[in-house]
Amino acid sequence: MDDGVGPLLPDYGGACLDGVVPAILGRRQSAPAWLPAAAAGADQVVLLVLDGLGWDQLRERSALAPTLSAMEGGPVTTVAPSTTATALTSLTTGAAPADHGVVGYRMRMMGTDILNVLRWRTIRGDDARDTMPPETVQRLEPFAGTKPPVVTRAEFADSGFTRAHLAGVRMLGWRVLSTLVTRVADELGEGADFVYAYYDGIDKVAHEFGLGRYYDAELEAVDRLVADVIAVLPPGAALVVTADHGQVDVGDNVVPLRREVMELSSLLSGEGRMRWIHARAGCRERLAAAVRRCHGEQAWVRTRDEAVAQGWFGGPLAPEVEARLGDVVLAASVPVAFLDPADTGNIRLRSRHGSLTPAEMRVPLVAARP
């Protein structure tokens, strides 16, 4: 809604997710003021990414997460869109979306195909790892080429998205949380300077159940996980916790795009809270006007050129990256999601993210030592 309260844009070049890994890797030279002091002076650092844990949701439930709430630090912004595919790629590469090119959960590729980045499958469900090699879609080397140990779900090891944002790292899989903690302890014991770990339970529970008591129970469990990791840190080591995005509970508020908009569009991409609309030939201006007229009370509406000029993606886009976006974007400003009839599985999600509200854009960056 363009009512004078605009979108919360990423703080690229400042306290933003794309700067976290460079700050940790360069902590001995010159750590930025927004990197918690416990991390800035640490001999070893574990970066634990809690998928879906927004700063606003954490602060509202501080009593449920005493360990996390006692850690030093504060919020930083994630990137745009505030979605896992884009945010984790920015985190690991230290680059804005404009630079790494993973500009959404579902992107237009090869003209008319839509790639689901997390599944690395086309709109038809085909495995795209051969036709759209992840290493060519995203070419930047993660972690500045340092190849740290990465402790993540074992089933992610060979996925297309893993190849896109974690190429070349030393993968250490876990299937239960005790293994995550033990893997981290082993790597620190062997002298690793930096360990990256990832847990996705918060996001899964939020999507399925919303932000009610199931979410609260998962946050309590996650807080115990954080305490367990702190307990295995050797002297001089620090744990840093961050996330890729926050959440908005939209419930059943899934909004079909108006007929006037659909008649001017050829394709939809993105996701429910940041929906890209691709114009039919010769219809860009008419489409933008129709989207503003029909849905401007529910979203920040921008043309692609406007969004890029306003810094949503951190800079100008290379032509091949620009082609992955639509012509007009709907970034939800109220608790709704915009339906794509070709992505019906997305309808069932209760809590969502992707847009530029504070609840989605603000994530924790906190740290502690044993």
C-alpha positions as CSV (number, residue, x, y, z in Angstrom):
1,M,0.0,0.0,0.0
2,D,1.6,3.3,-1.1
3,D,0.3,5.3,1.8
4,G,3.5,7.0,2.8
5,V,4.7,4.0,4.8
6,G,7.0,2.5,2.3
7,P,8.8,-0.9,2.1
8,L,11.7,-1.7,4.4
9,L,14.6,-2.0,2.0
10,P,17.7,-4.0,2.6
11,D,20.7,-2.2,4.1
12,Y,23.1,-3.4,1.4
13,G,26.7,-2.5,2.4
14,G,25.7,-2.1,6.0
15,A,23.9,-4.2,8.6
16,C,22.5,-6.6,6.1
17,L,22.6,-10.4,5.6
18,D,25.0,-10.1,2.6
19,G,27.6,-8.6,4.9
20,V,27.5,-11.2,7.7
21,V,29.9,-13.8,6.3
22,P,32.5,-11.3,5.0
23,A,32.4,-9.6,8.5
24,I,33.0,-12.9,10.2
25,L,35.7,-14.0,7.9
26,G,37.5,-10.6,8.2
27,R,36.8,-10.2,11.9
28,R,40.5,-10.1,12.9
29,Q,41.2,-7.2,10.5
30,S,38.2,-4.8,10.9
31,A,34.9,-6.0,12.1
32,P,31.9,-3.6,11.5
33,A,30.2,-2.1,14.5
34,W,27.0,-4.1,13.9
35,L,28.9,-7.5,14.3
36,P,28.4,-8.5,17.9
37,A,31.6,-8.1,19.9
38,A,31.6,-11.7,21.0
39,A,32.1,-12.7,17.4
40,A,34.5,-9.9,16.5
41,G,37.1,-11.1,18.9
42,A,36.6,-14.9,18.6
43,D,39.2,-17.4,17.7
44,Q,36.6,-19.7,16.1
45,V,33.1,-18.9,14.9
46,V,30.0,-21.1,14.3
47,L,27.4,-19.4,12.2
48,L,24.0,-21.1,12.9
49,V,21.3,-20.1,10.4
50,L,17.8,-20.6,11.8
51,D,15.6,-20.6,8.7
52,G,12.5,-18.4,9.2
53,L,13.3,-16.8,12.6
54,G,12.4,-13.1,12.2
55,W,13.6,-10.6,14.8
56,D,10.1,-9.3,15.4
57,Q,8.8,-12.8,16.1
58,L,11.7,-13.5,18.4
59,R,11.3,-10.3,20.4
60,E,7.6,-10.9,20.8
61,R,8.4,-14.3,22.4
62,S,11.6,-13.5,24.3
63,A,10.4,-15.4,27.4
64,L,10.2,-18.6,25.3
65,A,13.8,-18.3,24.1
66,P,15.9,-17.3,27.1
67,T,19.2,-18.4,25.5
68,L,18.6,-16.5,22.3
69,S,17.3,-13.5,24.1
70,A,20.4,-13.3,26.4
71,M,22.8,-13.2,23.4
72,E,24.3,-9.9,22.4
73,G,23.4,-8.2,19.2
74,G,20.3,-7.0,17.4
75,P,18.5,-7.0,14.1
76,V,19.9,-6.7,10.6
77,T,18.0,-6.7,7.3
78,T,17.7,-9.6,5.0
79,V,17.7,-9.1,1.2
80,A,14.9,-8.7,-1.4
81,P,13.0,-10.7,-1.8
82,S,12.9,-12.0,1.8
83,T,13.0,-15.6,0.7
84,T,15.2,-18.5,1.4
85,A,16.6,-19.0,-2.1
86,T,17.7,-15.4,-2.4
87,A,18.7,-14.8,1.2
88,L,20.9,-17.9,1.7
89,T,22.7,-17.2,-1.5
90,S,23.4,-13.6,-0.4
91,L,24.6,-14.9,3.0
92,T,27.0,-17.5,1.6
93,T,28.3,-15.5,-1.3
94,G,28.5,-12.1,0.5
95,A,26.7,-10.6,-2.5
96,A,23.5,-8.7,-3.2
97,P,20.9,-10.4,-5.3
98,A,21.8,-8.1,-8.2
99,D,25.2,-9.7,-8.2
100,H,24.5,-13.4,-7.6
101,G,21.4,-13.5,-9.7
102,V,19.2,-15.8,-7.6
103,V,16.4,-13.2,-7.5
104,G,13.5,-15.3,-6.2
105,Y,12.0,-18.5,-5.2
106,R,10.6,-19.1,-8.7
107,M,12.4,-17.4,-11.6
108,R,11.8,-17.2,-15.3
109,M,14.5,-19.0,-17.1
110,M,15.2,-19.8,-20.8
111,G,12.4,-17.5,-22.0
112,T,9.2,-19.1,-20.7
113,D,10.2,-21.7,-18.2
114,I,9.8,-21.2,-14.5
115,L,12.5,-22.6,-12.2
116,N,11.6,-23.5,-8.6
117,V,15.0,-22.7,-7.1
118,L,14.7,-24.7,-3.8
119,R,13.6,-27.8,-5.7
120,W,15.6,-27.0,-8.9
121,R,12.6,-28.2,-10.9
122,T,10.7,-26.6,-13.8
123,I,7.0,-25.6,-13.7
124,R,6.4,-29.1,-15.2
125,G,8.2,-30.8,-12.4
126,D,11.3,-31.8,-14.4
127,D,14.7,-32.0,-12.7
128,A,16.6,-29.0,-14.1
129,R,20.1,-29.8,-12.9
130,D,21.3,-30.7,-16.4
131,T,19.3,-28.2,-18.5
132,M,19.9,-25.3,-16.1
133,P,23.2,-26.2,-14.3
134,P,23.2,-24.5,-10.9
135,E,26.9,-23.4,-11.3
136,T,25.9,-21.4,-14.3
137,V,22.8,-19.8,-12.8
138,Q,24.8,-18.6,-9.8
139,R,28.6,-18.3,-10.5
140,L,30.0,-16.6,-7.4
141,E,32.1,-18.7,-5.0
142,P,30.6,-19.1,-1.5
143,F,32.5,-18.1,1.6
144,A,35.2,-16.2,-0.5
145,G,36.6,-19.6,-1.5
146,T,37.6,-20.6,2.0
147,K,35.6,-23.9,1.7
148,P,34.5,-24.2,5.4
149,P,32.7,-27.2,6.8
150,V,28.9,-26.9,6.3
151,V,26.6,-28.8,8.7
152,T,23.2,-29.1,7.1
153,R,20.5,-31.7,6.4
154,A,22.0,-34.8,4.8
155,E,19.3,-34.9,2.1
156,F,20.3,-31.4,0.8
157,A,23.8,-32.6,-0.2
158,D,23.1,-33.2,-3.9
159,S,20.3,-30.7,-4.5
160,G,20.5,-28.1,-7.2
161,F,20.1,-25.3,-4.8
162,T,23.0,-26.6,-2.7
163,R,25.1,-26.6,-5.8
164,A,24.0,-23.0,-6.5
165,H,24.8,-21.5,-3.1
166,L,27.3,-24.0,-1.4
167,A,29.4,-25.2,-4.3
168,G,32.8,-26.6,-3.3
169,V,32.3,-26.6,0.5
170,R,32.9,-29.6,2.7
171,M,29.4,-31.0,3.4
172,L,28.6,-32.7,6.7
173,G,25.1,-34.0,6.9
174,W,22.8,-34.4,9.8
175,R,19.5,-36.3,10.1
176,V,18.8,-35.6,13.8
177,L,19.7,-32.5,15.8
178,S,22.1,-34.3,18.1
179,T,24.2,-35.0,15.0
180,L,24.2,-31.3,14.1
181,V,25.6,-30.4,17.5
182,T,28.2,-33.3,17.5
183,R,29.3,-32.4,13.9
184,V,29.9,-28.8,15.1
185,A,31.8,-29.9,18.1
186,D,34.0,-32.3,16.0
187,E,34.9,-29.5,13.6
188,L,35.8,-27.1,16.3
189,G,37.8,-29.7,18.1
190,E,39.8,-30.2,14.9
191,G,40.6,-26.5,14.7
192,A,38.1,-25.2,12.2
193,D,38.2,-21.4,12.1
194,F,34.7,-21.1,10.8
195,V,31.7,-23.6,10.7
196,Y,28.4,-22.9,9.0
197,A,25.4,-24.8,10.3
198,Y,21.8,-24.7,9.1
199,Y,18.4,-25.7,10.7
200,D,15.0,-25.2,9.0
201,G,12.5,-26.3,11.6
202,I,11.1,-22.8,12.5
203,D,10.3,-22.1,8.8
204,K,8.6,-25.5,8.3
205,V,6.4,-25.1,11.4
206,A,5.5,-21.5,10.5
207,H,4.4,-22.5,7.0
208,E,2.3,-25.4,8.2
209,F,0.8,-24.0,11.4
210,G,1.2,-20.3,11.4
211,L,2.6,-18.3,14.3
212,G,0.6,-19.8,17.1
213,R,1.4,-22.4,19.8
214,Y,3.1,-24.9,17.4
215,Y,5.5,-22.1,16.4
216,D,6.0,-21.2,20.1
217,A,6.8,-24.9,20.9
218,E,9.3,-25.0,18.0
219,L,11.0,-21.8,19.2
220,E,11.4,-23.3,22.6
221,A,13.0,-26.4,21.0
222,V,15.3,-24.2,18.9
223,D,16.4,-22.3,22.0
224,R,17.5,-25.6,23.5
225,L,19.4,-26.3,20.3
226,V,21.2,-23.0,20.6
227,A,22.1,-23.7,24.2
228,D,23.4,-27.2,23.2
229,V,25.7,-25.6,20.6
230,I,27.0,-23.0,23.0
231,A,27.8,-25.8,25.5
232,V,30.2,-27.5,23.0
233,L,32.1,-24.3,22.1
234,P,35.8,-24.5,23.3
235,P,37.3,-21.5,25.0
236,G,37.7,-18.5,22.6
237,A,35.0,-19.7,20.3
238,A,31.7,-17.9,19.6
239,L,28.3,-18.9,18.3
240,V,26.6,-16.4,15.9
241,V,22.9,-16.9,15.1
242,T,21.1,-15.4,12.2
243,A,18.2,-16.1,9.9
244,D,17.2,-15.7,6.3
245,H,13.8,-14.0,6.8
246,G,10.9,-13.5,9.2
247,Q,7.3,-14.4,8.8
248,V,3.8,-13.0,8.3
249,D,0.8,-15.2,9.2
250,V,-1.6,-14.8,6.3
251,G,-3.9,-17.7,7.1
252,D,-6.4,-18.2,4.3
253,N,-6.0,-14.8,2.8
254,V,-4.9,-15.9,-0.6
255,V,-5.9,-13.4,-3.2
256,P,-6.5,-14.3,-6.9
257,L,-5.3,-11.6,-9.3
258,R,-8.1,-9.7,-10.9
259,R,-9.2,-10.7,-14.4
260,E,-8.1,-7.4,-15.7
261,V,-4.6,-8.1,-14.6
262,M,-4.5,-11.7,-15.8
263,E,-5.7,-10.8,-19.2
264,L,-2.6,-8.5,-19.7
265,S,-0.2,-11.1,-18.3
266,S,1.6,-14.0,-20.0
267,L,3.2,-15.6,-16.9
268,L,3.6,-15.4,-13.2
269,S,6.7,-16.0,-11.1
270,G,8.1,-15.2,-7.6
271,E,5.9,-16.3,-4.7
272,G,2.7,-15.3,-2.8
273,R,4.1,-12.2,-1.0
274,M,6.3,-11.0,-3.8
275,R,4.5,-11.9,-7.0
276,W,6.1,-11.0,-10.4
277,I,3.7,-10.5,-13.3
278,H,5.1,-10.9,-16.8
279,A,3.3,-8.7,-19.4
280,R,2.0,-9.8,-22.7
281,A,3.8,-8.3,-25.7
282,G,3.1,-4.6,-25.9
283,C,1.2,-4.5,-22.6
284,R,3.7,-3.4,-20.0
285,E,2.3,0.1,-19.2
286,R,-1.3,-1.1,-19.3
287,L,-0.4,-4.0,-17.0
288,A,1.4,-1.7,-14.5
289,A,-1.7,0.6,-14.4
290,A,-4.1,-2.3,-14.0
291,V,-2.1,-3.9,-11.1
292,R,-2.0,-0.5,-9.3
293,R,-5.7,0.0,-9.8
294,C,-6.7,-3.5,-8.8
295,H,-4.2,-4.4,-6.0
296,G,-2.5,-1.2,-4.9
297,E,-4.3,-1.2,-1.6
298,Q,-2.8,-4.6,-0.7
299,A,0.8,-4.2,-2.0
300,W,3.7,-2.0,-3.0
301,V,3.4,-2.1,-6.8
302,R,6.5,-1.3,-8.8
303,T,7.7,-1.9,-12.4
304,R,10.9,-3.8,-12.6
305,D,12.8,-0.7,-13.6
306,E,11.3,1.2,-10.6
307,A,12.3,-1.6,-8.1
308,V,15.8,-1.8,-9.5
309,A,16.2,2.1,-9.4
310,Q,15.0,2.1,-5.8
311,G,17.7,-0.3,-4.8
312,W,15.6,-3.4,-4.0
313,F,18.2,-5.8,-5.3
314,G,21.4,-4.0,-4.5
315,G,22.4,-2.6,-7.8
316,P,21.8,-2.7,-11.6
317,L,21.0,-6.1,-13.1
318,A,22.9,-7.9,-15.8
319,P,20.6,-8.6,-18.8
320,E,20.5,-12.4,-18.0
321,V,19.4,-11.6,-14.4
322,E,16.9,-9.0,-15.5
323,A,15.3,-11.5,-17.7
324,R,14.6,-13.7,-14.7
325,L,12.1,-11.1,-13.3
326,G,8.7,-10.1,-14.5
327,D,7.6,-6.6,-15.6
328,V,5.6,-5.6,-12.5
329,V,6.0,-6.8,-8.9
330,L,3.4,-7.0,-6.2
331,A,5.1,-6.8,-2.8
332,A,2.4,-7.5,-0.2
333,S,2.1,-4.8,2.4
334,V,-0.8,-6.4,4.3
335,P,-1.2,-10.1,5.5
336,V,-2.2,-11.6,2.1
337,A,-0.6,-13.8,-0.5
338,F,-1.2,-13.4,-4.3
339,L,-2.3,-16.6,-6.0
340,D,-0.5,-18.2,-8.9
341,P,-2.8,-20.8,-10.4
342,A,0.2,-22.7,-11.7
343,D,1.6,-23.1,-8.2
344,T,-1.3,-24.5,-6.3
345,G,0.8,-26.2,-3.7
346,N,1.7,-22.8,-2.3
347,I,-2.0,-22.2,-1.3
348,R,-1.7,-24.4,1.8
349,L,1.0,-22.3,3.5
350,R,-0.3,-20.4,6.6
351,S,2.7,-18.2,7.4
352,R,4.7,-16.7,4.5
353,H,7.5,-14.3,3.6
354,G,9.1,-12.7,0.6
355,S,7.9,-9.1,0.9
356,L,9.4,-6.0,2.5
357,T,7.5,-5.6,5.7
358,P,9.5,-5.3,9.0
359,A,8.2,-8.7,10.1
360,E,9.8,-10.3,7.1
361,M,12.9,-8.1,6.6
362,R,14.3,-7.9,10.1
363,V,16.4,-10.9,11.2
364,P,18.5,-11.5,14.3
365,L,22.3,-11.2,14.4
366,V,23.3,-12.3,17.9
367,A,26.3,-14.0,19.4
368,A,27.5,-15.6,22.6
369,R,30.6,-17.3,24.0
370,P,30.6,-20.2,26.5
